[in-house]
């Protein structure tokens, strides 16, 4: 029996050839040097922050080269697939402004782009065209070994300290004749299809990585499974077919796939296809108990994309942070060009770290504060309002009831050389602003330090004027203080025993009573927003307490 006859027996309904598919998937018409890359997750229902980092890198390189970033769903491992897994990925990344030029747009199979289907489970017959080609060339074969036989083989390999795997003398189905294979298939024996590797483990090959340079590996000699019993391909084989037909020029992926590099290199060569360029990204890590470990979705809440969305971390700030991780020179460039867009920086693979990148929440927090401090109050108001609609509808009603009032608070100490930086996340606004709303004000003061607060009623009734400038306001506070033996700091420092206190103490007392806090944004602006009657009301409540 010829290889062609065996292939026809296994795939009688597959009549297309690779050449036929090549016509259906023509080469992309893109400018020279354009990078075509992909994000290719499994729809497991969890979007890791590492996915956001990988997408940021892929999006950046595709965009700056006038190329393409497409989304491909790798769901051939049906045991890992969950309901709504695709929309979870799409929506989770969209929350941080990651979009794709091509790919699925929902769980119903709708997509954009001319190189689909972009969901692997919908490409079954396409893969079988390639598998059938290998069978016809004698470069693949059916394997009838069951799980029990494979486990026995593995145990023997461990006992004899041989390499684990289905290769060489351990590949028992490799040397069956086509007649034997056909007979067992006709008898209904279950089987899978394996690659008939032409590699020599004792021979070294060099695979070039765009980030790490030349890497030396033993050639792959394992007869890996390329088509499973359910008719779907394994990840390794599907990756070859899809990247070839979809015109992928760069495979940008996590460094956990480095060990598969020689296998993927071999697959492309066995078909005579041009090998795409590979860039293996180092994982995101964190320090725990003095040791560095990989960021874990089981241990670390910050590993989930939802963590950032629920906190209200601006996607622009996250992009800035990811850019500092992505390229070693970005942080210095951004410090010199704070108002420039990230797209103006030229990212390079050679400037990406070969070691695990430390995911530093403190640094992200700092960048968030820096970013939010640069926003116009009106823009921040809109972003916060949108966030509150999703995560705090009750506060959203208060916050948006009087936009001018809320914007006024957000604008305190904003439009100046050194703007306030107390807000890192949208969720922080409630923490910083709650006392501005009577519905939330607690009238609970726990550590009052001055029993002379009743003098503030005199100040409010006889000195405070809402129309005063800040300079006029402070002059009146100073004048009022002298009435009760509070003097400017310079005088107080000279003879502290002669005075009740300094002028600043009046402000501190007033701040504490109207906010319950010892620190707040500019007091003058807070008083002006609260208005005289509400301030007096809080002072009276304080005195009753």
BADREN-341290 format. One line per field, with one value per residue (C-alpha): residue number from 1; chain; x, y, z. Coordinates in nm, 2 decimals, always signed. Layout:
residues N
i = (NUM|...)
ch = (A|...)
c1 = (X|...)
c2 = (Y|...)
c3 = (Z|...)
end
This chain:
residues 545
i = (1|2|3|4|5|6|7|8|9|10|11|12|13|14|15|16|17|18|19|20|21|22|23|24|25|26|27|28|29|30|31|32|33|34|35|36|37|38|39|40|41|42|43|44|45|46|47|48|49|50|51|52|53|54|55|56|57|58|59|60|61|62|63|64|65|66|67|68|69|70|71|72|73|74|75|76|77|78|79|80|81|82|83|84|85|86|87|88|89|90|91|92|93|94|95|96|97|98|99|100|101|102|103|104|105|106|107|108|109|110|111|112|113|114|115|116|117|118|119|120|121|122|123|124|125|126|127|128|129|130|131|132|133|134|135|136|137|138|139|140|141|142|143|144|145|146|147|148|149|150|151|152|153|154|155|156|157|158|159|160|161|162|163|164|165|166|167|168|169|170|171|172|173|174|175|176|177|178|179|180|181|182|183|184|185|186|187|188|189|190|191|192|193|194|195|196|197|198|199|200|201|202|203|204|205|206|207|208|209|210|211|212|213|214|215|216|217|218|219|220|221|222|223|224|225|226|227|228|229|230|231|232|233|234|235|236|237|238|239|240|241|242|243|244|245|246|247|248|249|250|251|252|253|254|255|256|257|258|259|260|261|262|263|264|265|266|267|268|269|270|271|272|273|274|275|276|277|278|279|280|281|282|283|284|285|286|287|288|289|290|291|292|293|294|295|296|297|298|299|300|301|302|303|304|305|306|307|308|309|310|311|312|313|314|315|316|317|318|319|320|321|322|323|324|325|326|327|328|329|330|331|332|333|334|335|336|337|338|339|340|341|342|343|344|345|346|347|348|349|350|351|352|353|354|355|356|357|358|359|360|361|362|363|364|365|366|367|368|369|370|371|372|373|374|375|376|377|378|379|380|381|382|383|384|385|386|387|388|389|390|391|392|393|394|395|396|397|398|399|400|401|402|403|404|405|406|407|408|409|410|411|412|413|414|415|416|417|418|419|420|421|422|423|424|425|426|427|428|429|430|431|432|433|434|435|436|437|438|439|440|441|442|443|444|445|446|447|448|449|450|451|452|453|454|455|456|457|458|459|460|461|462|463|464|465|466|467|468|469|470|471|472|473|474|475|476|477|478|479|480|481|482|483|484|485|486|487|488|489|490|491|492|493|494|495|496|497|498|499|500|501|502|503|504|505|506|507|508|509|510|511|512|513|514|515|516|517|518|519|520|521|522|523|524|525|526|527|528|529|530|531|532|533|534|535|536|537|538|539|540|541|542|543|544|545)
ch = (A|A|A|A|A|A|A|A|A|A|A|A|A|A|A|A|A|A|A|A|A|A|A|A|A|A|A|A|A|A|A|A|A|A|A|A|A|A|A|A|A|A|A|A|A|A|A|A|A|A|A|A|A|A|A|A|A|A|A|A|A|A|A|A|A|A|A|A|A|A|A|A|A|A|A|A|A|A|A|A|A|A|A|A|A|A|A|A|A|A|A|A|A|A|A|A|A|A|A|A|A|A|A|A|A|A|A|A|A|A|A|A|A|A|A|A|A|A|A|A|A|A|A|A|A|A|A|A|A|A|A|A|A|A|A|A|A|A|A|A|A|A|A|A|A|A|A|A|A|A|A|A|A|A|A|A|A|A|A|A|A|A|A|A|A|A|A|A|A|A|A|A|A|A|A|A|A|A|A|A|A|A|A|A|A|A|A|A|A|A|A|A|A|A|A|A|A|A|A|A|A|A|A|A|A|A|A|A|A|A|A|A|A|A|A|A|A|A|A|A|A|A|A|A|A|A|A|A|A|A|A|A|A|A|A|A|A|A|A|A|A|A|A|A|A|A|A|A|A|A|A|A|A|A|A|A|A|A|A|A|A|A|A|A|A|A|A|A|A|A|A|A|A|A|A|A|A|A|A|A|A|A|A|A|A|A|A|A|A|A|A|A|A|A|A|A|A|A|A|A|A|A|A|A|A|A|A|A|A|A|A|A|A|A|A|A|A|A|A|A|A|A|A|A|A|A|A|A|A|A|A|A|A|A|A|A|A|A|A|A|A|A|A|A|A|A|A|A|A|A|A|A|A|A|A|A|A|A|A|A|A|A|A|A|A|A|A|A|A|A|A|A|A|A|A|A|A|A|A|A|A|A|A|A|A|A|A|A|A|A|A|A|A|A|A|A|A|A|A|A|A|A|A|A|A|A|A|A|A|A|A|A|A|A|A|A|A|A|A|A|A|A|A|A|A|A|A|A|A|A|A|A|A|A|A|A|A|A|A|A|A|A|A|A|A|A|A|A|A|A|A|A|A|A|A|A|A|A|A|A|A|A|A|A|A|A|A|A|A|A|A|A|A|A|A|A|A|A|A|A|A|A|A|A|A|A|A|A|A|A|A|A|A|A|A|A|A|A|A|A|A|A|A|A|A|A|A|A|A|A|A|A|A|A|A|A|A|A|A|A|A|A|A|A|A|A|A|A|A|A|A|A|A|A|A|A|A|A|A|A|A|A|A|A|A)
c1 = (+0.00|+0.14|+0.15|-0.11|-0.35|-0.30|-0.36|-0.68|-0.80|-0.75|-0.88|-1.11|-1.30|-1.00|-0.94|-0.78|-0.41|-0.18|-0.15|-0.53|-0.53|-0.24|-0.47|-0.74|-0.49|-0.27|+0.03|-0.06|+0.00|+0.19|+0.49|+0.84|+0.93|+0.57|+0.53|+0.23|+0.19|-0.08|-0.21|-0.32|-0.48|-0.69|-1.04|-1.00|-1.20|-0.90|-0.71|-0.36|-0.18|+0.10|-0.15|-0.19|+0.19|+0.22|-0.05|+0.11|+0.43|+0.27|+0.04|+0.34|+0.56|+0.27|+0.16|+0.51|+0.58|+0.25|+0.17|-0.11|-0.20|-0.47|-0.64|-0.65|-0.83|-0.65|-0.92|-0.81|-0.77|-1.14|-1.10|-0.97|-1.24|-1.51|-1.83|-1.80|-1.42|-1.37|-1.57|-1.40|-1.07|-1.19|-1.37|-1.10|-0.83|-1.06|-1.10|-0.73|-0.76|-0.62|-0.78|-0.71|-0.70|-0.84|-1.00|-1.32|-1.53|-1.77|-1.85|-2.09|-1.81|-1.84|-1.50|-1.32|-1.04|-0.98|-0.76|-1.01|-1.16|-0.97|-1.09|-0.89|-1.18|-1.34|-1.03|-1.04|-1.04|-0.77|-0.53|-0.62|-0.50|-0.16|-0.16|-0.27|+0.02|+0.27|+0.11|+0.15|+0.51|+0.58|+0.65|+0.36|+0.20|-0.10|-0.01|-0.22|-0.06|-0.31|-0.25|-0.16|+0.11|+0.25|+0.26|+0.45|+0.70|+0.75|+0.82|+1.07|+1.24|+1.26|+1.40|+1.67|+1.73|+1.65|+1.50|+1.12|+0.94|+0.81|+1.12|+1.37|+1.34|+1.06|+0.84|+0.68|+0.43|+0.68|+0.80|+0.46|+0.40|+0.12|-0.07|-0.05|-0.17|-0.46|-0.57|-0.58|-0.77|-1.03|-1.06|-1.17|-0.87|-0.85|-0.54|-0.38|-0.14|+0.23|+0.50|+0.78|+1.06|+1.37|+1.58|+1.89|+1.91|+2.28|+2.30|+2.28|+2.08|+2.09|+1.76|+1.76|+1.55|+1.49|+1.53|+1.79|+2.00|+2.12|+2.01|+2.16|+1.93|+1.94|+1.74|+1.39|+1.37|+1.04|+0.75|+0.50|+0.13|+0.01|-0.36|-0.56|-0.82|-1.10|-0.96|-0.83|-0.46|-0.23|-0.11|+0.23|+0.09|-0.20|+0.05|+0.25|-0.05|-0.21|+0.11|+0.19|-0.15|-0.21|+0.12|+0.27|+0.61|+0.69|+0.58|+0.58|+0.51|+0.60|+0.95|+0.79|+0.77|+1.14|+1.17|+0.94|+1.15|+1.34|+1.02|+0.85|+1.16|+1.16|+0.80|+0.84|+1.15|+0.98|+0.71|+0.97|+0.80|+0.98|+1.03|+0.88|+1.09|+1.05|+1.06|+1.02|+0.91|+1.03|+0.76|+0.63|+0.76|+0.73|+0.95|+0.82|+1.01|+1.33|+1.29|+1.17|+0.90|+0.67|+0.34|+0.08|-0.29|-0.36|-0.16|-0.16|-0.48|-0.28|-0.22|-0.58|-0.68|-1.00|-0.80|-0.69|-1.03|-1.21|-0.96|-1.00|-0.65|-0.63|-0.53|-0.30|-0.11|-0.09|+0.04|+0.31|+0.41|+0.42|+0.63|+0.89|+0.90|+0.91|+1.21|+1.50|+1.54|+1.17|+1.17|+1.46|+1.29|+0.96|+1.11|+1.26|+0.94|+0.66|+0.39|+0.48|+0.27|+0.41|+0.39|+0.66|+0.92|+1.09|+1.06|+1.33|+1.34|+1.71|+1.61|+1.38|+1.49|+1.61|+1.54|+1.20|+1.06|+0.97|+0.60|+0.62|+0.28|+0.44|+0.59|+0.26|+0.10|+0.35|+0.30|-0.08|-0.05|+0.18|-0.06|-0.38|-0.21|-0.17|-0.53|-0.77|-1.03|-1.31|-1.15|-1.08|-1.45|-1.57|-1.34|-1.44|-1.81|-1.78|-1.60|-1.85|-2.14|-2.00|-1.86|-2.03|-2.37|-2.46|-2.16|-2.20|-2.53|-2.37|-2.06|-2.26|-2.54|-2.35|-2.07|-1.94|-1.90|-1.71|-1.50|-1.42|-1.29|-1.09|-0.93|-0.79|-0.41|-0.43|-0.34|-0.01|+0.36|+0.35|-0.01|-0.15|-0.09|-0.32|-0.53|-0.38|-0.70|-1.05|-1.16|-0.95|-1.17|-1.44|-1.17|-1.04|-1.37|-1.64|-1.64|-1.75|-2.10|-2.33|-2.49|-2.15|-2.01|-1.99|-1.96|-1.72|-1.40|-1.18|-0.87|-0.96|-0.67|-0.81|-1.11|-1.11|-1.30|-1.60|-1.39|-1.44|-1.81|-1.68|-1.45|-1.72|-1.99|-1.77|-1.45|-1.51|-1.62|-1.68|-1.59|-1.24|-0.93|-0.69|-0.46|-0.75|-0.88|-0.55|-0.51|-0.84|-0.75|-0.43|-0.63|-0.88|-0.61|-0.46|-0.79|-0.75|-0.37|-0.28|+0.00|+0.20|+0.46|+0.76|+0.63|+0.53|+0.87|+1.04|+0.83|+0.60|+0.51|+0.35|+0.09|-0.20|-0.06|+0.02|-0.21|-0.16|-0.33|-0.65|-0.64|-0.56|-0.85|-1.09|-0.96|-1.01|-1.37|-1.49|-1.31|-1.23|-0.88|-0.55|-0.45|-0.65|-0.62|-0.60|-0.83|-0.93|-1.07|-1.25|-1.42|-1.53|-1.69|-1.86|-2.01|-2.06|-2.38|-2.26|-1.93|-2.11|-2.33|-2.03|-1.87|-2.19|-2.22|-1.86|-1.92|-2.22|-2.01)
c2 = (+0.00|+0.34|+0.64|+0.81|+0.52|+0.52|+0.90|+0.86|+0.58|+0.81|+1.13|+1.02|+1.35|+1.58|+1.67|+2.01|+2.05|+2.30|+2.48|+2.52|+2.67|+2.90|+3.05|+3.11|+3.27|+3.49|+3.67|+4.00|+4.32|+4.52|+4.76|+4.61|+4.54|+4.53|+4.30|+4.06|+3.90|+3.75|+3.70|+3.34|+3.25|+2.96|+3.06|+2.96|+3.25|+3.42|+3.71|+3.73|+4.07|+3.89|+3.87|+4.24|+4.28|+4.04|+4.22|+4.56|+4.44|+4.28|+4.58|+4.82|+4.64|+4.58|+4.95|+5.11|+4.89|+4.95|+4.58|+4.37|+4.23|+3.96|+3.76|+3.38|+3.16|+2.83|+2.60|+2.26|+2.15|+2.13|+2.03|+2.39|+2.58|+2.76|+2.92|+3.29|+3.24|+3.44|+3.74|+3.74|+3.77|+4.04|+4.25|+4.21|+4.34|+4.61|+4.76|+4.85|+4.97|+4.66|+4.60|+4.38|+4.44|+4.09|+3.81|+3.70|+3.97|+3.76|+3.40|+3.35|+3.32|+3.66|+3.80|+4.07|+4.00|+3.79|+3.51|+3.33|+3.14|+3.28|+3.01|+2.69|+2.45|+2.59|+2.51|+2.13|+2.04|+2.30|+2.12|+1.78|+1.90|+1.95|+1.63|+1.44|+1.60|+1.46|+1.12|+1.12|+1.22|+0.94|+1.21|+1.11|+0.79|+0.66|+0.55|+0.29|+0.30|+0.34|+0.53|+0.21|+0.12|+0.47|+0.48|+0.14|+0.28|+0.59|+0.38|+0.18|+0.50|+0.63|+0.29|+0.28|+0.66|+0.71|+1.03|+1.05|+1.06|+0.87|+0.85|+0.61|+0.26|+0.37|+0.47|+0.12|+0.22|+0.41|+0.09|-0.07|-0.13|+0.06|-0.27|-0.33|+0.03|+0.00|-0.33|-0.19|+0.12|-0.10|-0.31|+0.00|+0.05|+0.40|+0.60|+0.94|+1.08|+1.14|+1.33|+1.11|+1.32|+1.35|+1.51|+1.38|+1.45|+1.44|+1.72|+2.09|+2.35|+2.73|+2.91|+3.29|+3.47|+3.84|+3.91|+3.66|+3.61|+3.27|+2.98|+2.63|+2.32|+1.95|+1.87|+1.74|+1.36|+1.30|+1.18|+1.42|+1.39|+1.62|+1.51|+1.38|+1.11|+1.37|+1.49|+1.82|+1.90|+1.96|+2.32|+2.26|+2.16|+2.41|+2.69|+2.59|+2.58|+2.90|+3.11|+2.99|+3.07|+3.39|+3.53|+3.57|+3.72|+3.74|+3.50|+3.70|+3.47|+3.38|+3.23|+2.91|+2.81|+2.83|+2.46|+2.41|+2.63|+2.35|+2.15|+2.44|+2.53|+2.17|+2.17|+2.47|+2.32|+1.99|+2.17|+2.39|+2.71|+3.02|+3.02|+3.32|+3.52|+3.44|+3.67|+3.51|+3.75|+3.71|+3.65|+3.90|+3.83|+3.96|+3.94|+3.74|+3.67|+3.79|+3.55|+3.63|+3.41|+3.42|+3.61|+3.35|+3.37|+3.14|+3.34|+3.70|+3.90|+4.15|+3.87|+3.91|+4.19|+4.24|+4.36|+4.67|+4.74|+4.71|+4.94|+5.19|+5.21|+5.42|+5.22|+5.50|+5.47|+5.09|+5.13|+5.37|+5.12|+4.83|+5.04|+5.08|+4.70|+4.65|+4.85|+4.96|+5.30|+5.41|+5.55|+5.79|+5.89|+5.95|+6.16|+6.38|+6.39|+6.37|+6.50|+6.28|+5.98|+5.63|+5.58|+5.83|+5.61|+5.35|+5.01|+4.75|+4.37|+4.41|+4.64|+4.39|+4.21|+3.85|+3.81|+3.80|+4.15|+4.26|+4.37|+4.65|+4.77|+5.06|+5.18|+5.14|+5.33|+5.61|+5.62|+5.63|+5.93|+6.11|+6.04|+6.14|+6.46|+6.57|+6.53|+6.82|+6.81|+6.78|+6.48|+6.31|+6.38|+6.19|+5.89|+5.87|+5.90|+5.61|+5.40|+5.47|+5.37|+5.02|+4.98|+5.23|+5.34|+5.50|+5.73|+5.80|+5.97|+6.20|+6.26|+6.35|+6.54|+6.86|+6.82|+7.17|+7.09|+6.76|+6.91|+7.20|+6.96|+6.76|+7.08|+7.18|+7.21|+7.07|+7.34|+7.44|+7.36|+7.08|+6.94|+6.73|+6.36|+6.20|+6.01|+5.70|+5.51|+5.62|+5.43|+5.68|+5.97|+5.85|+5.80|+6.15|+6.33|+6.16|+6.44|+6.69|+6.52|+6.57|+6.23|+6.06|+6.29|+6.09|+6.37|+6.15|+6.31|+6.07|+6.27|+6.63|+6.82|+7.17|+7.25|+7.61|+7.52|+7.74|+8.04|+7.92|+8.02|+8.37|+8.34|+8.21|+8.46|+8.77|+8.72|+8.45|+8.58|+8.33|+8.59|+8.67|+8.58|+8.33|+8.61|+8.81|+8.49|+8.42|+8.78|+8.76|+8.43|+8.60|+8.90|+8.67|+8.47|+8.77|+8.83|+8.50|+8.52|+8.31|+8.48|+8.41|+8.13|+8.37|+8.55|+8.23|+8.07|+8.36|+8.34|+8.04|+8.06|+8.41|+8.29|+8.05|+7.92|+8.01|+8.10|+7.76|+7.60|+7.79|+7.64|+7.30|+7.31|+7.43|+7.17|+6.89|+6.99|+7.02|+6.72|+6.50|+6.48|+6.64|+6.65|+6.75|+6.95|+7.33|+7.44|+7.77|+7.58|+7.32|+7.59|+7.78|+7.47|+7.37|+7.72|+7.90|+7.75|+7.39|+7.48|+7.64|+7.34|+7.11|+7.33|+7.33|+6.95|+6.92|+7.14|+6.94|+6.62)
c3 = (+0.00|-0.09|+0.14|-0.08|-0.04|+0.33|+0.34|+0.14|+0.38|+0.68|+0.51|+0.23|+0.23|+0.21|-0.15|-0.12|-0.13|+0.04|-0.30|-0.30|+0.04|-0.05|-0.31|-0.05|+0.18|-0.05|+0.08|+0.25|+0.06|+0.32|+0.31|+0.34|+0.70|+0.82|+1.12|+1.12|+1.46|+1.68|+2.03|+2.05|+2.38|+2.49|+2.60|+2.96|+3.12|+3.28|+3.14|+3.29|+3.32|+3.13|+2.84|+2.85|+2.84|+2.55|+2.36|+2.43|+2.29|+1.98|+1.92|+1.95|+1.70|+1.46|+1.47|+1.44|+1.13|+0.97|+1.01|+1.15|+1.49|+1.49|+1.76|+1.71|+1.96|+2.02|+2.15|+2.02|+2.39|+2.45|+2.82|+2.89|+2.70|+2.91|+2.81|+2.70|+2.71|+2.38|+2.49|+2.83|+2.65|+2.40|+2.66|+2.92|+2.68|+2.54|+2.89|+2.85|+2.49|+2.33|+2.00|+1.71|+1.33|+1.27|+1.46|+1.64|+1.79|+2.01|+2.12|+1.83|+1.57|+1.41|+1.30|+1.10|+0.85|+0.54|+0.69|+0.91|+1.06|+1.36|+1.60|+1.56|+1.63|+1.31|+1.10|+1.14|+0.77|+0.70|+0.94|+0.79|+0.45|+0.60|+0.80|+0.48|+0.30|+0.55|+0.53|+0.16|+0.19|+0.45|+0.71|+0.94|+1.05|+1.25|+1.61|+1.79|+2.13|+2.41|+2.74|+2.93|+2.67|+2.68|+3.06|+3.06|+2.81|+3.02|+3.33|+3.14|+3.03|+3.38|+3.51|+3.24|+3.27|+2.91|+2.77|+2.81|+2.49|+2.18|+1.96|+1.80|+1.94|+2.17|+1.87|+1.83|+1.57|+1.35|+1.17|+1.10|+0.73|+0.56|+0.52|+0.90|+0.96|+0.71|+0.86|+1.22|+1.10|+0.92|+1.23|+1.42|+1.64|+1.78|+1.67|+1.65|+1.39|+1.48|+1.30|+1.17|+1.29|+1.07|+1.36|+1.52|+1.90|+1.89|+1.64|+1.74|+1.56|+1.60|+1.64|+1.64|+1.89|+1.83|+2.20|+2.31|+2.00|+1.88|+2.09|+2.05|+2.08|+2.01|+1.70|+1.78|+1.72|+1.91|+1.70|+1.85|+1.81|+1.54|+1.51|+1.80|+1.80|+1.79|+1.45|+1.59|+1.58|+1.87|+1.95|+1.79|+1.46|+1.45|+1.52|+1.21|+0.98|+1.10|+1.11|+0.75|+0.60|+0.80|+0.70|+1.05|+1.03|+1.40|+1.68|+2.00|+2.29|+2.65|+2.71|+2.85|+2.48|+2.42|+2.48|+2.18|+1.95|+1.78|+1.72|+1.56|+1.36|+1.24|+1.14|+0.91|+0.75|+0.69|+0.49|+0.32|+0.46|+0.56|+0.94|+1.11|+1.35|+1.71|+2.02|+2.36|+2.62|+2.98|+3.24|+3.48|+3.83|+4.19|+4.50|+4.79|+5.11|+4.94|+4.65|+4.29|+4.15|+3.85|+3.89|+3.97|+3.89|+4.19|+4.44|+4.32|+4.27|+4.06|+3.81|+3.69|+3.45|+3.64|+3.94|+3.76|+3.61|+3.94|+4.11|+3.83|+3.71|+3.39|+3.09|+2.97|+3.30|+3.26|+2.90|+3.03|+3.29|+3.05|+2.82|+3.09|+3.12|+2.75|+2.66|+2.88|+2.72|+2.74|+3.10|+3.03|+2.70|+2.86|+3.14|+2.87|+2.67|+2.93|+2.69|+2.40|+2.31|+2.35|+1.98|+1.92|+2.09|+1.87|+2.04|+1.97|+2.04|+2.14|+2.43|+2.58|+2.90|+2.88|+3.26|+3.43|+3.46|+3.81|+3.82|+4.08|+4.20|+4.39|+4.06|+3.88|+4.16|+4.12|+3.74|+3.79|+4.02|+3.78|+3.49|+3.67|+3.79|+3.43|+3.33|+3.31|+3.58|+3.33|+3.17|+3.50|+3.60|+3.29|+3.35|+3.71|+3.63|+3.38|+3.64|+3.91|+3.68|+3.68|+4.03|+4.27|+4.14|+4.48|+4.49|+4.11|+4.18|+4.43|+4.22|+3.90|+4.08|+4.04|+3.79|+3.85|+4.22|+4.16|+3.89|+4.12|+4.39|+4.13|+4.01|+4.35|+4.32|+3.97|+3.73|+3.88|+3.84|+4.10|+4.09|+4.37|+4.34|+4.59|+4.33|+4.18|+4.08|+4.00|+4.31|+4.51|+4.43|+4.68|+4.95|+4.89|+4.84|+5.06|+5.31|+5.05|+5.05|+5.35|+5.28|+5.34|+5.61|+5.94|+6.20|+6.38|+6.50|+6.70|+6.80|+6.86|+7.00|+7.07|+7.29|+7.17|+6.85|+6.94|+6.83|+6.47|+6.48|+6.54|+6.24|+6.01|+6.12|+6.13|+5.91|+5.65|+5.30|+5.02|+4.76|+4.90|+4.70|+4.87|+4.97|+5.13|+5.30|+5.46|+5.57|+5.75|+5.91|+6.04|+6.17|+6.34|+6.50|+6.67|+6.84|+7.02|+7.06|+6.75|+6.56|+6.24|+6.27|+6.27|+6.58|+6.74|+6.70|+6.87|+7.19|+7.18|+7.55|+7.50|+7.26|+7.24|+6.91|+6.55|+6.27|+6.10|+6.40|+6.31|+5.97|+6.10|+6.34|+6.07|+5.82|+6.08|+6.17|+5.81|+5.67|+5.98|+5.83|+5.92|+5.56|+5.26|+4.94|+4.96|+5.25|+5.09|+4.79|+5.00|+5.21|+4.90|+4.76|+5.08|+5.13|+5.46|+5.59|+5.56|+5.73|+6.02|+6.04|+6.08|+6.34|+6.55|+6.52|+6.63|+6.93|+7.04|+7.02)
end
